[in-house]
Amino acid sequence: MLGVKSLVSMNKLLPTIIFDEIDIGISGDIADKVGKILQKLAESRQVIVITHLPQIASKGVQHYFVYKNY
């Protein structure tokens, strides 16, 4: 999905791209590479990412902590 959205967003002038749970099934070095791809995308558009991995979250400029209160 990252590859598809990246290519589509470069051909269409999409101002914002949202990735929900982009980190499912990856970790370590691959997660770091995904984070770098997202960081590169964010240079030209707004990127919103929901993630649980520090390798991806560390590339962000702004962070929001979202939680449920029961």
N, C-alpha and C positions, 0 to 999 in steps of 0.2 A: 504494500500500500504506500509505503514511503516513496518508492521509486515512481509509481504511477502518479501520485499527487505532485511530486517534484517536477516531473516532466510536463504535466498538464498546467501547473501554475506558471511555468516559464513561458508557455505558449499563450496562455490566457492571463490577462493582467488581474489576477486574483489578489485583493488586498490582504486577505487573511486566510490562513490554512489552519485547520484544527486536527490534531491527532489525539485520539482517545486510546489509552492503554497501548502505546506504541512499543512498549518494552516486553510484551508477552513472548516468552520463549527465547529470549536472548539474555546474555550477560557478558561480563568481562570486556574483552577487546572489541567484540562486535557491538556491544552497547556504546562503547566510546566512539566507535566509527559512526554509529547512528546519530549520536549527539553532535558530532562534527558536521554531519550532513545537515541536520536541523539548524545548527548555528549558521552555516553558510546560507541556507534558505532565508533565515531571519535578517540577513543583511539587506534584502530587497523587499521584504514584506513582513507582516505581522504573523508570527507562528505561535499558536497556543498548543501546548503539549501536556497531556495527563500522563505522568510516569511515576514509577516507584523506585527507579534506579538512580543512584547518585551520579553515575557516569553521564547520564543524559541531563539530569536536573542541574548539574554543575555548570553547564554551558549556557544556562538561562540568565537573563538580565534582571527580570522581576519574577518573584515567586509568591504564590498564594497557597496557604495551608487551608485545605477544605476538609471538614470532618462532619460526622453525624452526631447529634446530641439526642440521646434517647430519653 
